[in-house]
């Protein structure tokens, strides 16, 4: 096997590797976007529950103070 053949083989392997890595990165970014969306939903729900709890407890305190 001469040097030119080895070089061509390495170039083919490198191009194949680059294509595979690009596809993996696309998959990773899509998964990260999904995780980000899920975390935003969890945060919104947590804030809603926290706000509801604060309003409930404030109403309870006012009710106890009036009696």
VMD Tcl script that builds the backbone (N, CA, C; Angstrom):
set m [mol new atoms 201]
animate dup $m
set s [atomselect $m all]
$s set {name element resname resid chain x y z} {
  {N N UNK 1 A 0.858 -1.173 0.000}
  {CA C UNK 1 A 0.000 0.000 0.000}
  {C C UNK 1 A 0.903 1.234 0.000}
  {N N UNK 2 A 0.729 2.093 -0.968}
  {CA C UNK 2 A 1.585 3.277 -1.036}
  {C C UNK 2 A 1.006 4.417 -0.216}
  {N N UNK 3 A 1.757 5.463 -0.108}
  {CA C UNK 3 A 1.374 6.611 0.730}
  {C C UNK 3 A 0.091 7.283 0.234}
  {N N UNK 4 A -0.077 7.371 -1.079}
  {CA C UNK 4 A -1.260 8.022 -1.647}
  {C C UNK 4 A -2.527 7.252 -1.278}
  {N N UNK 5 A -2.474 5.953 -1.340}
  {CA C UNK 5 A -3.631 5.120 -0.990}
  {C C UNK 5 A -3.969 5.266 0.488}
  {N N UNK 6 A -2.947 5.275 1.334}
  {CA C UNK 6 A -3.176 5.463 2.768}
  {C C UNK 6 A -3.807 6.822 3.043}
  {N N UNK 7 A -3.316 7.827 2.348}
  {CA C UNK 7 A -3.853 9.180 2.534}
  {C C UNK 7 A -5.317 9.247 2.118}
  {N N UNK 8 A -5.654 8.643 0.991}
  {CA C UNK 8 A -7.042 8.639 0.524}
  {C C UNK 8 A -7.945 7.884 1.501}
  {N N UNK 9 A -7.441 6.763 2.027}
  {CA C UNK 9 A -8.211 5.995 2.999}
  {C C UNK 9 A -8.457 6.809 4.266}
  {N N UNK 10 A -7.448 7.525 4.729}
  {CA C UNK 10 A -7.605 8.374 5.912}
  {C C UNK 10 A -8.594 9.511 5.664}
  {N N UNK 11 A -8.559 10.083 4.476}
  {CA C UNK 11 A -9.497 11.155 4.144}
  {C C UNK 11 A -10.937 10.642 4.156}
  {N N UNK 12 A -11.147 9.447 3.621}
  {CA C UNK 12 A -12.491 8.854 3.605}
  {C C UNK 12 A -12.965 8.594 5.031}
  {N N UNK 13 A -12.098 8.036 5.857}
  {CA C UNK 13 A -12.462 7.764 7.247}
  {C C UNK 13 A -12.757 9.057 8.002}
  {N N UNK 14 A -11.958 10.076 7.743}
  {CA C UNK 14 A -12.161 11.364 8.409}
  {C C UNK 14 A -13.496 11.984 8.005}
  {N N UNK 15 A -13.817 11.948 6.730}
  {CA C UNK 15 A -15.100 12.498 6.264}
  {C C UNK 15 A -16.266 11.729 6.885}
  {N N UNK 16 A -16.139 10.417 6.944}
  {CA C UNK 16 A -17.182 9.598 7.556}
  {C C UNK 16 A -17.345 9.955 9.034}
  {N N UNK 17 A -16.247 10.143 9.705}
  {CA C UNK 17 A -16.276 10.507 11.121}
  {C C UNK 17 A -16.951 11.866 11.316}
  {N N UNK 18 A -16.632 12.805 10.474}
  {CA C UNK 18 A -17.219 14.150 10.573}
  {C C UNK 18 A -18.735 14.084 10.397}
  {N N UNK 19 A -19.184 13.307 9.424}
  {CA C UNK 19 A -20.628 13.176 9.183}
  {C C UNK 19 A -21.316 12.550 10.400}
  {N N UNK 20 A -20.711 11.508 10.949}
  {CA C UNK 20 A -21.292 10.852 12.124}
  {C C UNK 20 A -21.344 11.803 13.316}
  {N N UNK 21 A -20.287 12.562 13.515}
  {CA C UNK 21 A -20.262 13.511 14.638}
  {C C UNK 21 A -21.314 14.600 14.476}
  {N N UNK 22 A -21.491 15.095 13.264}
  {CA C UNK 22 A -22.515 16.118 13.029}
  {C C UNK 22 A -23.903 15.579 13.384}
  {N N UNK 23 A -24.178 14.345 12.995}
  {CA C UNK 23 A -25.479 13.747 13.302}
  {C C UNK 23 A -25.654 13.566 14.810}
  {N N UNK 24 A -24.598 13.145 15.479}
  {CA C UNK 24 A -24.678 12.984 16.936}
  {C C UNK 24 A -24.914 14.327 17.619}
  {N N UNK 25 A -24.248 15.376 17.150}
  {CA C UNK 25 A -24.445 16.692 17.752}
  {C C UNK 25 A -25.870 17.181 17.542}
  {N N UNK 26 A -26.423 16.938 16.352}
  {CA C UNK 26 A -27.817 17.330 16.105}
  {C C UNK 26 A -28.744 16.615 17.088}
  {N N UNK 27 A -28.517 15.323 17.277}
  {CA C UNK 27 A -29.330 14.549 18.219}
  {C C UNK 27 A -29.185 15.102 19.631}
  {N N UNK 28 A -27.956 15.396 20.023}
  {CA C UNK 28 A -27.729 15.944 21.370}
  {C C UNK 28 A -28.421 17.285 21.553}
  {N N UNK 29 A -28.339 18.167 20.559}
  {CA C UNK 29 A -28.990 19.470 20.686}
  {C C UNK 29 A -30.502 19.322 20.746}
  {N N UNK 30 A -31.058 18.384 19.988}
  {CA C UNK 30 A -32.512 18.149 20.061}
  {C C UNK 30 A -32.906 17.649 21.446}
  {N N UNK 31 A -32.114 16.754 21.995}
  {CA C UNK 31 A -32.413 16.250 23.342}
  {C C UNK 31 A -32.291 17.365 24.378}
  {N N UNK 32 A -31.283 18.214 24.231}
  {CA C UNK 32 A -31.125 19.338 25.168}
  {C C UNK 32 A -32.296 20.302 25.068}
  {N N UNK 33 A -32.800 20.526 23.854}
  {CA C UNK 33 A -33.977 21.380 23.692}
  {C C UNK 33 A -35.184 20.769 24.397}
  {N N UNK 34 A -35.349 19.452 24.279}
  {CA C UNK 34 A -36.457 18.780 24.960}
  {C C UNK 34 A -36.332 18.890 26.474}
  {N N UNK 35 A -35.121 18.725 26.975}
  {CA C UNK 35 A -34.879 18.844 28.419}
  {C C UNK 35 A -35.167 20.267 28.884}
  {N N UNK 36 A -34.738 21.250 28.097}
  {CA C UNK 36 A -34.980 22.652 28.442}
  {C C UNK 36 A -36.480 22.941 28.502}
  {N N UNK 37 A -37.232 22.429 27.541}
  {CA C UNK 37 A -38.684 22.621 27.528}
  {C C UNK 37 A -39.322 21.994 28.769}
  {N N UNK 38 A -38.874 20.786 29.109}
  {CA C UNK 38 A -39.423 20.107 30.288}
  {C C UNK 38 A -39.116 20.877 31.568}
  {N N UNK 39 A -37.904 21.385 31.675}
  {CA C UNK 39 A -37.544 22.150 32.868}
  {C C UNK 39 A -38.357 23.434 32.988}
  {N N UNK 40 A -38.642 24.068 31.863}
  {CA C UNK 40 A -39.482 25.275 31.909}
  {C C UNK 40 A -40.898 24.944 32.375}
  {N N UNK 41 A -41.438 23.812 31.914}
  {CA C UNK 41 A -42.764 23.394 32.364}
  {C C UNK 41 A -42.763 23.106 33.854}
  {N N UNK 42 A -41.738 22.416 34.333}
  {CA C UNK 42 A -41.642 22.104 35.758}
  {C C UNK 42 A -41.546 23.391 36.563}
  {N N UNK 43 A -40.752 24.343 36.085}
  {CA C UNK 43 A -40.606 25.617 36.790}
  {C C UNK 43 A -41.939 26.367 36.847}
  {N N UNK 44 A -42.668 26.384 35.735}
  {CA C UNK 44 A -43.957 27.079 35.705}
  {C C UNK 44 A -44.940 26.434 36.677}
  {N N UNK 45 A -44.957 25.115 36.706}
  {CA C UNK 45 A -45.862 24.432 37.639}
  {C C UNK 45 A -45.469 24.705 39.086}
  {N N UNK 46 A -44.187 24.701 39.367}
  {CA C UNK 46 A -43.715 24.967 40.722}
  {C C UNK 46 A -44.101 26.371 41.162}
  {N N UNK 47 A -43.944 27.324 40.271}
  {CA C UNK 47 A -44.317 28.705 40.603}
  {C C UNK 47 A -45.830 28.818 40.838}
  {N N UNK 48 A -46.631 28.129 40.027}
  {CA C UNK 48 A -48.085 28.177 40.199}
  {C C UNK 48 A -48.491 27.549 41.526}
  {N N UNK 49 A -47.923 26.414 41.858}
  {CA C UNK 49 A -48.249 25.757 43.126}
  {C C UNK 49 A -47.783 26.615 44.297}
  {N N UNK 50 A -46.597 27.190 44.195}
  {CA C UNK 50 A -46.087 28.057 45.264}
  {C C UNK 50 A -46.968 29.279 45.461}
  {N N UNK 51 A -47.381 29.889 44.359}
  {CA C UNK 51 A -48.262 31.053 44.452}
  {C C UNK 51 A -49.599 30.693 45.072}
  {N N UNK 52 A -50.153 29.555 44.658}
  {CA C UNK 52 A -51.426 29.104 45.235}
  {C C UNK 52 A -51.298 28.817 46.719}
  {N N UNK 53 A -50.181 28.226 47.105}
  {CA C UNK 53 A -49.949 27.928 48.517}
  {C C UNK 53 A -49.835 29.214 49.341}
  {N N UNK 54 A -49.148 30.202 48.812}
  {CA C UNK 54 A -49.013 31.485 49.518}
  {C C UNK 54 A -50.381 32.139 49.686}
  {N N UNK 55 A -51.179 32.147 48.622}
  {CA C UNK 55 A -52.519 32.743 48.705}
  {C C UNK 55 A -53.374 31.976 49.712}
  {N N UNK 56 A -53.315 30.649 49.696}
  {CA C UNK 56 A -54.079 29.839 50.642}
  {C C UNK 56 A -53.674 30.142 52.071}
  {N N UNK 57 A -52.362 30.169 52.344}
  {CA C UNK 57 A -51.903 30.428 53.704}
  {C C UNK 57 A -52.226 31.851 54.150}
  {N N UNK 58 A -52.124 32.812 53.248}
  {CA C UNK 58 A -52.479 34.192 53.603}
  {C C UNK 58 A -53.966 34.270 53.940}
  {N N UNK 59 A -54.802 33.592 53.171}
  {CA C UNK 59 A -56.246 33.569 53.467}
  {C C UNK 59 A -56.526 32.900 54.796}
  {N N UNK 60 A -55.797 31.839 55.092}
  {CA C UNK 60 A -55.969 31.139 56.363}
  {C C UNK 60 A -55.589 32.043 57.522}
  {N N UNK 61 A -54.497 32.755 57.402}
  {CA C UNK 61 A -54.054 33.664 58.468}
  {C C UNK 61 A -55.069 34.780 58.669}
  {N N UNK 62 A -55.550 35.353 57.566}
  {CA C UNK 62 A -56.557 36.423 57.692}
  {C C UNK 62 A -57.810 35.882 58.361}
  {N N UNK 63 A -58.237 34.698 57.999}
  {CA C UNK 63 A -59.437 34.101 58.595}
  {C C UNK 63 A -59.227 33.866 60.094}
  {N N UNK 64 A -58.084 33.402 60.493}
  {CA C UNK 64 A -57.820 33.169 61.910}
  {C C UNK 64 A -57.719 34.480 62.687}
  {N N UNK 65 A -57.221 35.532 62.055}
  {CA C UNK 65 A -57.089 36.809 62.741}
  {C C UNK 65 A -58.448 37.493 62.916}
  {N N UNK 66 A -59.372 37.275 62.009}
  {CA C UNK 66 A -60.689 37.913 62.073}
  {C C UNK 66 A -61.525 37.296 63.178}
  {N N UNK 67 A -61.393 36.019 63.406}
  {CA C UNK 67 A -62.212 35.338 64.409}
  {C C UNK 67 A -61.883 35.744 65.788}
}
mol reanalyze $m
mol bondsrecalc $m
mol representation Tube
mol addrep $m
